[in-house]
Amino acid sequence: MDFLVGLWTYVVPFLAVLTVLVFVHELGHYLVARRCGVRVEVFSIGFGPEIWGFYDRAGTRWKLSAIPFGGYVKMFAERSPEELAEVEGIHLSEEEMAVSFYGKKLSQRAAIVFAGPFANFLFAILVLAGLFSILGQPYTPPDIGAIVKDSAAERAGLKPGDVFKRIGMQDIERFEQVRQIVQMAPGQKLEIVVLRDGKPVTLTAVPDAVELTRFGNTQTVGQLGVTRPTGDMVLVRHDPLTAVWKATEQTAVLTGNIFDAIFQIVTGERTAKELGGPVRIAQISGDMAQAGLVMVIQFAAILSINLGLINLFPIPMLDGGHLLFYGIEAVRGRPVGERAMSYSLNVGLALIFCLTLFVTWNDLVQLRVVEYFLDLVT
């Protein structure tokens, strides 16, 4: 019974969110490919054996497959005519070459590849814009209610009643912005401008580095030590155009936060143990589902941004790796050699496999699954 409850609580929401995001990503590839005149043979959600599918009027096989982690769009003749002739014995006619992926201009191939990640960013913007226009954007005035004793805020000279106006180069309109900036800057100097008695005051604060556990994930975040006056959070509804602008702005901020976190991991300011994989995402999906539909939608937007950004990394096997090859082709004036491409794809596959193992191990350790089994055997 506990297994069935866990399955319904965590696995089902995770697969539902993942399926939507994968569909959006692959739909981006599909639509631009069709726009460029490429014949699309298969549109699959998942990998492995087909569970259900159908053909559309253009001859594309739309299907659900047995392994629901990812998906793909298979386009006609993605490899060179020489390789197709040598490996598969297929010789393309002029008509077939005209509808092949390989036969398209470099700019068209790059657009098709880029369309997947772009669709994920666009989806995040549209989802957030819908929330901001229908339910409203959470808004809390950026004023300080109280200062925590012996905190970074007290050391910096912040006082109750101060109103945040700017942190670093970013103007502050909502208290949520303060939280986002501070959490991404543990132990870093921040120049803060506040209004005090109607006059601007410039201060320097160094947020304390603290460990925060959320959804089973322990992260090192910055903490300033300020609290807000209670009871003044409101949901501000925007007209559609303003909602789209605010959603775009929020998407840009979230993307910047991801880059900041990656940079901090690379420089050693954060530990790589904070990286999460499918197990942790499934847990967060379940927690969000229990918190309500709004939280699920917001989480889907954040996950969509992550999916789009990760796919743009210049790693072979990912969209960013293909775009890197196209960039080299644009400089050289000819495609990357088949042997170099094959080696690169193998290296990319190995990197992705190792990263998957690493983040899954992180998940199991953070969720104390490893500790549980060690206790059983010891």
N, C-alpha and C positions, 0 to 999 in steps of 0.2 A: 504493500500500500504506500509506504514512504517513497519507494522508487517511482510509482505512478504520479504521486504528488509532485516530486521533484521534476519529473519529466514535463508535466503540465505547467509547473511554475516557472521553470528556467529554460528548458530545451525548446519548447514550443514558441515562446516569445522571441527567443534568439533566432530560431529558424525563420520566423515570420519577418522580423526586421531584416535579417540577412538576405532573404529572398527578394524583398522589395529593392534593397540597395543593389544587389547583383543585377536584377532586371533593369534598373535605371542605368547602370553602368553599361551593360551590354546593348541596351536600346540606343544609347548614344553612338556606339560603334555602328550599329545596324542602320540607323537613320542616315548618317552621313555617308556610309558605304553605298546605300541605295541612291542617295542624292548624287553621288559621283558615278553612278552607272555600274557599280560592281554587283555581280550576282552573288547573293548570300545563300549558301547551301543549308546551314544549320544554325538555329538560335536555341541554345540549350541553357536551362537553369539547372546547375548541378553537373556532375561528371558520371561516367560509368554507364551501366545499362539503362536503356530508356524505360520509363514507367508509363508515360502517356505522351502522345504527340499528334500533330496533324500538319498537313501541307497547306500553305496559303496559295493564292492565285499566281504568285511570282515563283513558286516552286521551292520556297524556303520551308524546311522542316522545323517547326516550333515544338519543343519537347521539354518535359521534366525528366531528370535523370536521377539515379538511385543515390548518389553521393551528393548531399545538398550544400556542399561548401564551395561556392563559386559558380562559375558558368563560363560560357564562351560563345563567340560568333565565328563560324567557319565560313570563310569567303572562298570563292572559286579561284583556284590557281594562285595561291599565296607565294609559291616558290617560283624560281626562274624556269622558263621553258626548257633550258638545257638540263636542269636537275630533274624536272618532271619526265623528260624523255629518257634520261639515263636510269633513274631509279624506278619509275613506274611505267615506263614505256608509253607515256601519253604525249601526243604531238598536238599542239594547239593550232586550230585554224585562225584566220584573221578575225572572224566573228567571235570566237571564244576569247581570243586575246583582248578584244575590245571590252569584254565584260569581266575580265580577270582583275584581281587585286594587283598582281605584279605589273600588269600592263598600264596602270594608271600613272599619272605624273607624280613626281616626288611630293609636291605640295598637297596633292589629293590623298596620298597614302599617309602623310603626316597628319592631315586633318582627320582622317578616319581613326587613327590611333589615339590622337589627342581627345577625340570626342567622348570617349568613355569617362576619363577623369573629369572632364568639363561638365558632363551630365551630372556627376555626383555633386559638384559644387553648386550647379544650378538647382538641383533638387533641394539641397540644404537651404538655399536662399528662398525658394518658393515655399518650403514648409515653414520656415521661420516667419516669412512675410504673412502667410495665412494665419499663424498664431497671433502675430502682432496686430493684424487687422480685425480678427474675429473675437479673440479673447482679450488681447492686450499684451503689451510688453511690461514685465515687472519693473517698477520704478520706485526707487527710494532716494530721497534727497541726500546729497553727500555730506551731511553734517554729522558732527561727533556728539554722542550723548554722554559718554564716560570714557575715562582712560584707565586701563588696567595697570595696577601698581607694579613697578619694576619692569615694565614692558619697554619695547623699542620706541613706542609712541611717547612714553614719559621721558625717556632719555633724549628724544629729539626735541622736546619742548612743546608738543601738541597739547591742546587744552580743550575741555568740554565747550561746545558752542562754536568751535572752529568749523569752517566749511571748506572742504577740498575744492580747489579750482584747477590745479594742474599737478601731475606727477611726471617728472621727466619732460618729455615732449608732448604728452597726451593731455588734452583738456578733459576735465572730469565733469560729467553731468549727473551720473548716478553712482550710488554707493557700490553697486555691483562692479563697476569699473575699478574702483579702489581695491576691492577684494581680488579681482583677477590679476591686477598688476603686482600686488604685494605677494600673492602666493607664488608667482613665477620668479620672485627675486629674493630667495633666502640668502641672507648674509651680504647682500649687495647694497651699495649706497644709492639712495633715491632722493632726488631733489623734489621737495614738496612745497607747493604754494597753496596757502590757505587764506581765507578771509577771516579776519579777527576784528570785531567791532567795525566792520565795513572797510577795513584796510588790508591790502595784501601783505602777507608775511611769508618769507621764504625760509624753509627749514631743511635739514638733512637728516634722514632716518635710515637705519640699517635694520631691516626686518629680521627677527629671530628665526633661525632654522629649527623647525619642529617637525616631528613625524606625525602624520595624520593618516588614520586608517578609514578608508571609505570603500564599501562594497568588498571587503576582504583584501583591499589593495593598500599597502603601506607606502606612503609617499613623503618625501621631504619637501615642505612648503614654507613660504615666508609668512610670518605673523607679526602684525604691527602692534596689536593690543589696544584696539579702539572698539567701542560698541556704539550702536545707534540708538537714538530715542525710539521707544517702542510704539507700535501701532500706526506708523505712517507709510507703510508700503502700499502702493496702489498699482493697478493694472491700467496702463495708458493705451487706449486703442488709437491706432493711426489710420489715416486714409490709405487706400491701396498703394499709391505712389510712395508716400512716406514710409509705409511698412516695408516695401521692397528696398528702399534706401537703408533703413535701419537694419534689415536682415542682411543686406550686403555688407554693411559695416560690421555687424556681429560675426559674420562668416570670416571676414578679414582678420578680426581680432582673434578668433579661435584658431585660424591658420597660423597666425603669428605666434600664438602660445605654443602650438605644436613644434614650430621651428625652435623656439626658445628652449623647450624641454629637450629636444634632440641635441642642441648645441651644449646644453648643460651636462647631458650624459656623456657626450664626446669629450668634453673638457674635464670631466671628473667631478663636477659640482653636484651631480646627481648620480645615483647608482643605477646600473642597467637592470637591477632587480625590479625596478618600477615598471618595466615593460610588461605588458599583459598580452595574452593570447586568447584563443577561442573559448577556453574554459572560463576565464574571468569575464569576457564579454557576455557569455551566456548568463553568468551570475548577475551581472549588472542589468542585463535585459530583463531578467525575472524580477529584480528589485524595482526597476522602473515600471514594469507592468503592474506590480502591486501598488505603486504610488499613484497610478492613474494614467489615462490616455495622454494627457498633456505632457507628462514626463517621458512617456514612450516616444512621442513625436519629437521632443527636444533631443532625446538621446539618439534617435534615428538621424537627425540632422548632423549632430556631432560625429557620429560614426560614418556618415556619408562623406563628410569633409576628410576624415582620416583615410577612408578608402580611396578617395580621389587623389589625395596627396601622396600616399604610399605608392600608388600606381605610377606616379610621375617620377619616382626615384630612378636614377640612371642605372638600373640593374637589369642585365639581360633576363628575359622571360617576362618582365613587366613592361607596361606601355612606355615608361620613361626610357627603358633600355632600347626599345625600337626607335624612339625619337632620337636617341643618341646616335644610333646607326645611320639614321636619315641625315642627321647633321654632318656626320663624317662623309656620307655620300655627296652631300651638297658641296662640301669643301673639295673632295677628291675629283668630283665629276663622274664617279662610277660607284656602283654598290660595293659594300664590304664583301670580301671573298667568302665563298661558301665554307671553306675550312675554318677561317677566323670566326665566322658567324657561329659555326657548330661548336667550337671550343668555348666561345663566350656564353652561349646558351647553356652549356653543361656547367660552367662555373656559376652562372646565375641560378640554375636549378639547385646546385649544391648549397649556395648561400641562403636561398629561401628555405631549403630543407633544414639547414642548421639553425636558422633564426626561428623557424617554427618549433623545433625541438626545444630551443632555449626558452622561448616565451611560455611554452606549455609547461616546462619544468618550473618556471617562475610561478605560474598559476597554481600548480600543485603544492609548491612550498608555501606560498602566501595563504592558500586556503587550508593549510595544515593537513593535506591529504597524505603527503610523504611522512609527516610526523606520526600520523595515525597508524600507517602500516608498519613503521619502525617500532612503534609501541607494541603492535601485535606480535612481532617476531622476537622482541627482546623482553 
